[in-house]
Amino acid sequence: MIALLLGVGGLLGWGLPGRLSWRWLLVAAGLVLLNDLMLTNGYGLFPDLLPKSDWNWQGKILALVATLAVGALPAFGRRRSGLTLQQAAGSLKTVLPVAGLYVGLFLVLAMVFPNEPAGPETLAFQLTMPGLEEEAFYRGVLLVALGEAFAGRVRILGVDWGLGAVLSCALFGLAHAFGYNDGRFSFDLMTMALTALPSLIAVWLVLKTRSLLLPVLLHNFGNAIMLMI
């Protein structure tokens, strides 16, 4: 993923001279590496501090703590990274109907792609960790870094979009679609679509409200409803 990020970033920088900050692109790559390091418990080197579980509570918590620490740095800032409950003035009137469409989308997906019944721990995990950790990273600090890496904005649907915002969605999709198990890599195009495309809505919500609150709530709703219907 880091190779893809730097490769695509380099091509865009070559095609759009003067619009790429390599320093910030390298910061974004470093953030991806840090996030992966925490999620994998230091690639298995960190001791297990939590009881054995089917879910990666420790990795998610470590990744979230690291993201919050980055967001507290002056170059990022909690408000700029969306790490606030405060919504931009007048934004809720616009975003709530979109949030309703998001809820409807995942209700439909839950009915089209049914899952096996989930246990209490699975529901507890899906109602908390994915939204908290992934939104804070992909729609928070990584979005800030990629926004600085690529200059130029286009105003669409009332917010200013940059290449960095689109790349953050692509990386989010790749993080879910790419897999490695038993010595083999895998890629699931359907998973890529079902994660990267809804993340465009989450980015729009963050850019509109300047807060991660709604994306976190909707993300966890989307994960949990797939297990409940």
C-alpha positions as a Markdown table, in Angstrom:
| # | Residue | x | y | z |
|---|---|---|---|---|
| 1 | Met | 0.0 | 0.0 | 0.0 |
| 2 | Ile | 2.9 | 2.4 | 0.7 |
| 3 | Ala | 4.4 | 1.5 | -2.6 |
| 4 | Leu | 1.1 | 2.2 | -4.4 |
| 5 | Leu | 0.7 | 5.5 | -2.5 |
| 6 | Leu | 4.2 | 6.7 | -3.4 |
| 7 | Gly | 4.0 | 5.4 | -6.9 |
| 8 | Val | 0.6 | 7.0 | -7.7 |
| 9 | Gly | 1.7 | 10.1 | -5.9 |
| 10 | Gly | 4.9 | 10.3 | -7.9 |
| 11 | Leu | 2.9 | 9.9 | -11.2 |
| 12 | Leu | 0.5 | 12.6 | -10.2 |
| 13 | Gly | 3.4 | 14.8 | -9.2 |
| 14 | Trp | 5.0 | 14.3 | -12.6 |
| 15 | Gly | 1.7 | 14.9 | -14.4 |
| 16 | Leu | 0.8 | 17.9 | -12.3 |
| 17 | Pro | 4.1 | 19.8 | -11.6 |
| 18 | Gly | 4.0 | 22.2 | -8.7 |
| 19 | Arg | 1.0 | 20.5 | -7.1 |
| 20 | Leu | 2.8 | 17.8 | -5.1 |
| 21 | Ser | 4.6 | 18.1 | -1.7 |
| 22 | Trp | 6.9 | 15.1 | -1.4 |
| 23 | Arg | 7.4 | 15.9 | 2.2 |
| 24 | Trp | 3.8 | 15.5 | 3.1 |
| 25 | Leu | 3.4 | 12.5 | 0.8 |
| 26 | Leu | 6.2 | 10.8 | 2.8 |
| 27 | Val | 4.4 | 11.8 | 6.0 |
| 28 | Ala | 1.3 | 10.1 | 4.7 |
| 29 | Ala | 3.3 | 7.0 | 3.8 |
| 30 | Gly | 4.8 | 7.1 | 7.3 |
| 31 | Leu | 1.3 | 7.3 | 8.8 |
| 32 | Val | 0.2 | 4.2 | 6.9 |
| 33 | Leu | 3.2 | 2.3 | 8.1 |
| 34 | Leu | 2.6 | 3.5 | 11.7 |
| 35 | Asn | -1.1 | 2.5 | 11.5 |
| 36 | Asp | -0.2 | -1.0 | 10.1 |
| 37 | Leu | 2.5 | -1.4 | 12.8 |
| 38 | Met | 0.0 | -0.8 | 15.6 |
| 39 | Leu | -2.8 | -2.8 | 14.0 |
| 40 | Thr | -0.5 | -5.9 | 13.7 |
| 41 | Asn | 0.8 | -5.4 | 17.3 |
| 42 | Gly | 4.2 | -4.5 | 16.0 |
| 43 | Tyr | 4.0 | -7.3 | 13.4 |
| 44 | Gly | 3.6 | -9.8 | 16.3 |
| 45 | Leu | 6.4 | -8.4 | 18.4 |
| 46 | Phe | 4.3 | -6.6 | 21.1 |
| 47 | Pro | 3.2 | -8.7 | 24.1 |
| 48 | Asp | -0.5 | -9.6 | 24.3 |
| 49 | Leu | -1.9 | -7.3 | 27.1 |
| 50 | Leu | -5.5 | -8.3 | 26.6 |
| 51 | Pro | -7.2 | -11.7 | 27.0 |
| 52 | Lys | -7.2 | -13.8 | 23.9 |
| 53 | Ser | -10.1 | -12.9 | 21.6 |
| 54 | Asp | -11.4 | -13.5 | 18.1 |
| 55 | Trp | -11.1 | -9.8 | 17.4 |
| 56 | Asn | -8.1 | -7.5 | 17.3 |
| 57 | Trp | -9.0 | -5.3 | 20.3 |
| 58 | Gln | -5.4 | -4.6 | 21.2 |
| 59 | Gly | -4.3 | -3.7 | 17.7 |
| 60 | Lys | -7.2 | -1.4 | 17.2 |
| 61 | Ile | -6.7 | 0.4 | 20.5 |
| 62 | Leu | -3.0 | 0.8 | 19.8 |
| 63 | Ala | -3.7 | 2.2 | 16.4 |
| 64 | Leu | -6.3 | 4.6 | 17.8 |
| 65 | Val | -4.0 | 5.9 | 20.5 |
| 66 | Ala | -1.2 | 6.5 | 17.9 |
| 67 | Thr | -3.7 | 8.3 | 15.6 |
| 68 | Leu | -4.9 | 10.5 | 18.5 |
| 69 | Ala | -1.2 | 11.3 | 19.4 |
| 70 | Val | -0.5 | 12.4 | 15.8 |
| 71 | Gly | -3.7 | 14.4 | 15.8 |
| 72 | Ala | -2.5 | 16.3 | 18.8 |
| 73 | Leu | 0.7 | 17.5 | 17.0 |
| 74 | Pro | 0.7 | 21.1 | 16.0 |
| 75 | Ala | 1.1 | 20.2 | 12.3 |
| 76 | Phe | -2.2 | 18.4 | 12.4 |
| 77 | Gly | -4.3 | 19.6 | 15.3 |
| 78 | Arg | -7.4 | 18.0 | 16.8 |
| 79 | Arg | -9.9 | 20.4 | 15.2 |
| 80 | Arg | -8.2 | 20.2 | 11.8 |
| 81 | Ser | -8.1 | 16.4 | 12.0 |
| 82 | Gly | -11.8 | 16.3 | 12.8 |
| 83 | Leu | -11.2 | 15.1 | 16.4 |
| 84 | Thr | -14.0 | 17.2 | 17.8 |
| 85 | Leu | -17.7 | 16.8 | 18.6 |
| 86 | Gln | -18.4 | 20.4 | 17.4 |
| 87 | Gln | -20.1 | 20.6 | 14.1 |
| 88 | Ala | -19.5 | 23.4 | 11.6 |
| 89 | Ala | -22.1 | 26.0 | 11.8 |
| 90 | Gly | -25.2 | 25.3 | 9.7 |
| 91 | Ser | -23.8 | 22.0 | 8.4 |
| 92 | Leu | -26.3 | 19.6 | 10.1 |
| 93 | Lys | -29.2 | 20.8 | 8.0 |
| 94 | Thr | -27.4 | 19.6 | 4.9 |
| 95 | Val | -25.7 | 16.5 | 6.2 |
| 96 | Leu | -28.5 | 14.8 | 8.0 |
| 97 | Pro | -30.4 | 13.8 | 4.8 |
| 98 | Val | -27.1 | 12.4 | 3.4 |
| 99 | Ala | -26.6 | 10.4 | 6.6 |
| 100 | Gly | -30.1 | 9.1 | 6.2 |
| 101 | Leu | -29.2 | 7.9 | 2.7 |
| 102 | Tyr | -26.1 | 6.2 | 4.1 |
| 103 | Val | -28.2 | 4.4 | 6.6 |
| 104 | Gly | -30.6 | 3.3 | 3.9 |
| 105 | Leu | -27.7 | 2.1 | 1.7 |
| 106 | Phe | -26.4 | -0.2 | 4.5 |
| 107 | Leu | -29.9 | -1.5 | 5.3 |
| 108 | Val | -30.2 | -2.6 | 1.7 |
| 109 | Leu | -26.7 | -4.1 | 1.7 |
| 110 | Ala | -27.5 | -6.0 | 4.9 |
| 111 | Met | -30.5 | -7.6 | 3.3 |
| 112 | Val | -28.6 | -8.4 | 0.0 |
| 113 | Phe | -25.5 | -9.8 | 1.8 |
| 114 | Pro | -26.8 | -11.6 | 4.9 |
| 115 | Asn | -24.4 | -12.7 | 7.6 |
| 116 | Glu | -24.4 | -15.5 | 10.2 |
| 117 | Pro | -25.8 | -14.5 | 13.6 |
| 118 | Ala | -23.2 | -12.5 | 15.7 |
| 119 | Gly | -22.2 | -13.1 | 19.3 |
| 120 | Pro | -22.1 | -10.3 | 21.9 |
| 121 | Glu | -18.3 | -9.7 | 21.5 |
| 122 | Thr | -18.6 | -9.4 | 17.8 |
| 123 | Leu | -21.4 | -6.8 | 18.1 |
| 124 | Ala | -19.5 | -4.9 | 20.8 |
| 125 | Phe | -16.4 | -4.8 | 18.6 |
| 126 | Gln | -18.2 | -3.7 | 15.4 |
| 127 | Leu | -20.2 | -1.1 | 17.3 |
| 128 | Thr | -17.0 | 0.6 | 18.6 |
| 129 | Met | -13.5 | -0.1 | 17.2 |
| 130 | Pro | -13.8 | 0.0 | 13.4 |
| 131 | Gly | -15.5 | 3.4 | 13.3 |
| 132 | Leu | -13.4 | 5.0 | 16.0 |
| 133 | Glu | -10.0 | 3.8 | 14.7 |
| 134 | Glu | -10.5 | 3.8 | 11.0 |
| 135 | Glu | -12.3 | 7.1 | 10.8 |
| 136 | Ala | -9.8 | 8.9 | 13.0 |
| 137 | Phe | -7.0 | 7.6 | 10.8 |
| 138 | Tyr | -8.4 | 7.7 | 7.2 |
| 139 | Arg | -10.8 | 10.6 | 7.5 |
| 140 | Gly | -8.7 | 12.3 | 10.1 |
| 141 | Val | -4.9 | 12.5 | 10.2 |
| 142 | Leu | -4.3 | 10.8 | 6.8 |
| 143 | Leu | -6.8 | 13.1 | 5.1 |
| 144 | Val | -4.9 | 16.1 | 6.5 |
| 145 | Ala | -1.5 | 14.8 | 5.3 |
| 146 | Leu | -2.8 | 13.9 | 1.8 |
| 147 | Gly | -4.6 | 17.2 | 1.7 |
| 148 | Glu | -1.3 | 19.0 | 2.3 |
| 149 | Ala | 0.5 | 16.7 | -0.2 |
| 150 | Phe | -1.7 | 17.6 | -3.2 |
| 151 | Ala | -2.5 | 21.2 | -4.0 |
| 152 | Gly | -5.5 | 22.3 | -5.9 |
| 153 | Arg | -9.2 | 21.9 | -5.1 |
| 154 | Val | -12.4 | 21.4 | -7.0 |
| 155 | Arg | -15.7 | 22.4 | -5.3 |
| 156 | Ile | -18.3 | 19.6 | -5.6 |
| 157 | Leu | -21.5 | 19.4 | -3.6 |
| 158 | Gly | -20.5 | 22.3 | -1.4 |
| 159 | Val | -17.0 | 21.1 | -0.3 |
| 160 | Asp | -13.5 | 21.5 | -1.7 |
| 161 | Trp | -12.2 | 18.2 | -3.0 |
| 162 | Gly | -8.5 | 17.4 | -3.7 |
| 163 | Leu | -6.6 | 14.5 | -5.0 |
| 164 | Gly | -5.6 | 13.6 | -1.4 |
| 165 | Ala | -9.3 | 13.1 | -0.5 |
| 166 | Val | -9.8 | 10.6 | -3.3 |
| 167 | Leu | -6.5 | 8.8 | -2.5 |
| 168 | Ser | -7.6 | 8.4 | 1.1 |
| 169 | Cys | -10.7 | 6.6 | -0.1 |
| 170 | Ala | -8.7 | 4.4 | -2.4 |
| 171 | Leu | -6.3 | 3.5 | 0.4 |
| 172 | Phe | -9.2 | 2.7 | 2.7 |
| 173 | Gly | -10.7 | 0.4 | 0.1 |
| 174 | Leu | -7.3 | -1.3 | -0.5 |
| 175 | Ala | -6.8 | -1.9 | 3.2 |
| 176 | His | -10.0 | -4.0 | 3.2 |
| 177 | Ala | -9.7 | -5.6 | -0.2 |
| 178 | Phe | -6.0 | -6.7 | 0.0 |
| 179 | Gly | -5.3 | -9.8 | 2.0 |
| 180 | Tyr | -2.4 | -12.0 | 2.9 |
| 181 | Asn | -2.8 | -15.5 | 4.3 |
| 182 | Asp | -0.9 | -18.7 | 4.1 |
| 183 | Gly | 1.8 | -17.1 | 2.0 |
| 184 | Arg | -0.6 | -15.7 | -0.6 |
| 185 | Phe | -1.9 | -12.3 | -1.5 |
| 186 | Ser | -5.5 | -11.8 | -2.4 |
| 187 | Phe | -7.7 | -8.9 | -3.7 |
| 188 | Asp | -11.5 | -8.7 | -3.6 |
| 189 | Leu | -12.9 | -6.2 | -6.0 |
| 190 | Met | -16.4 | -6.3 | -4.4 |
| 191 | Thr | -14.9 | -5.5 | -1.0 |
| 192 | Met | -13.0 | -2.6 | -2.6 |
| 193 | Ala | -16.2 | -1.2 | -4.0 |
| 194 | Leu | -18.2 | -1.7 | -0.8 |
| 195 | Thr | -15.6 | 0.2 | 1.2 |
| 196 | Ala | -14.0 | 2.8 | -1.1 |
| 197 | Leu | -17.3 | 4.2 | -2.5 |
| 198 | Pro | -19.1 | 4.7 | 0.9 |
| 199 | Ser | -15.9 | 6.3 | 2.2 |
| 200 | Leu | -16.4 | 9.1 | -0.3 |
| 201 | Ile | -19.6 | 9.9 | 1.6 |
| 202 | Ala | -17.6 | 9.9 | 4.9 |
| 203 | Val | -15.1 | 12.3 | 3.4 |
| 204 | Trp | -17.8 | 14.6 | 2.3 |
| 205 | Leu | -19.3 | 14.5 | 5.8 |
| 206 | Val | -16.0 | 15.4 | 7.4 |
| 207 | Leu | -15.3 | 18.2 | 5.0 |
| 208 | Lys | -18.8 | 19.6 | 5.5 |
| 209 | Thr | -19.0 | 19.3 | 9.3 |
| 210 | Arg | -15.3 | 19.5 | 10.2 |
| 211 | Ser | -15.9 | 16.6 | 12.6 |
| 212 | Leu | -15.6 | 12.9 | 12.6 |
| 213 | Leu | -18.7 | 12.3 | 14.8 |
| 214 | Leu | -21.1 | 11.4 | 12.1 |
| 215 | Pro | -18.7 | 9.3 | 10.1 |
| 216 | Val | -17.8 | 7.3 | 13.2 |
| 217 | Leu | -21.5 | 6.7 | 14.1 |
| 218 | Leu | -22.4 | 5.8 | 10.5 |
| 219 | His | -19.4 | 3.5 | 10.1 |
| 220 | Asn | -20.2 | 1.5 | 13.2 |
| 221 | Phe | -23.9 | 1.4 | 12.2 |
| 222 | Gly | -22.9 | 0.0 | 8.8 |
| 223 | Asn | -20.7 | -2.7 | 10.3 |
| 224 | Ala | -23.2 | -3.7 | 13.0 |
| 225 | Ile | -26.4 | -3.7 | 10.9 |
| 226 | Met | -24.8 | -6.2 | 8.5 |
| 227 | Leu | -24.6 | -8.6 | 11.4 |
| 228 | Met | -28.0 | -7.9 | 12.9 |
| 229 | Ile | -30.2 | -8.3 | 9.8 |
